[in-house]
């Protein structure tokens, strides 16, 4: 776990908040409270960690799109379960998910009501961004 002190000029979080920057098959979670931001282990499942190819070793374009959609569905199911379990343990007041636009609706539909009620989904791809850049994205949304 990497601890980051949030400098003045960046938003302070009065509520214990889970922030996750997502891409199609993994998430970078942070617990943010007051002026502290703790980066946690990456959320990913090995069920989606394989290459999309046909038997000859080349890429089969038809199955590539199918596999991408399947992988996103598998990851989202895994991710939502992970968030639910983590929230039960940590009791977050607020959850902020930054996800690619094409994942936003599926993600919202999969969240249980008690999680969805305290969750804000911000469209964007900030998975590779520095932690303070992620906070800036939240502040500007």
N, C-alpha and C positions, 0 to 999 in steps of 0.2 A: 504494500500500500504506500502510495506516494502522497505526502502531505504538502499542500500548497497554501501559503498565506495570501489571501486576497488583498492586494494593495488598495489604498484609498483611490477613489476615482472609478472603481468598479463596484457593481452593486453588492450590497451586503444582504444576506439571506436570513431573515428573522425566523423563518420556519425551517425545520429540518426537511431538506429537499434531496430527492434522488434525481440526478440529471444523467441522461444517457444519450450519447451521440451514436447513432446507428448507421450502418450501411446495410447491404442486402443480406449479409450472413454473419454479422457480429455487432457487438455493442461495446462502447467504452463507458462504463459507469463511474459516477462521482457522487459522493455524499457531500452536500454543501450545507453549512450551517454557520451563520454569522459571518466571520471573515476567514473561515477555514474551508478548504476544498480537498477532499481525500479521493485520490484516484484508486479505483479497485481493479481487480483482475478482469480481463476481457471476458465478455459473455459470448460464448460460441459453442456450437455443437459439432462434433466430429461427423455427424450424420450428413452434413452438407459439405464436408471437406474432401471432395474428390473431383477429378477432371471429367469433363463431358466429352466423350469420344466414342467413335464406333469401333468395331473389332479390328479394323485395319490400322488403327492408330491415328487416323485423321478425324477431324471434327465433323460430326453430322449436324448440319445446321438446323434441321427440323427438330431433332431431339435436344439440341442445345437450348432452344427457347423453352421447351417443355421442362427440362432439368432445372433451368434457372427459376421458373415459376414454382416448381416442386420444392427446390431448395429454400426459396423465400418463405413458402408456406410452412415447411418443417422448422425453419429457424424462428419464424414468428410464434409458432406454437410453443417452442422451447423457451423463447424469450419471455412470453407472457407468463408462463409457469414460473420462471425464474423470478420475475418481478413480483408476482403474487407471494411466493415463498419469502423473498427478501423483505417485502413490506410487512409480512406477518411478524418477522423477526425484529425489524428496525422501527416499525411504526412511523412511516414518513407522513409528514403533514401535507406534502406537495410532491408531485412527480412531473418532471419536464422531460419529454422525449423529443430529440431532434432527429428527424428521419427523412429520407428521400420522399418527395411528393408522392411517388407511385406506391409507397407503402402506407401512407397516412390512413386511408380509409380501412384497409385490412387490419391494421394495427388497432385502430379505435374499436372496430367491431369485435375483436378478440378479447379486449379487456373486460374483466368482470366489472359490474356496476360500481362497487365500492372502490375499485381502483380507478375506473374511468372518471368518477366524480371529482377526483383530486388530481387528474392528469391533464396536462396541456401538451399538445403535439405541435411542434413547430416544424414546418417544412424546411429542409435544407440538408446538405451533406457536409457535416463538420467532423466526420469521423477522424480525419487525420489532422485536425486543427489543434493548436496549442490550447490548453485548458482555459487560459484567460480570453482567448478568441471565442471560445464557446460561451463564456459568460457575457461577452459583448453581444453575441448573436441573441441571447436571451433578453438582454436589456433593450435591444432595438426592436424586438418583436412585440 
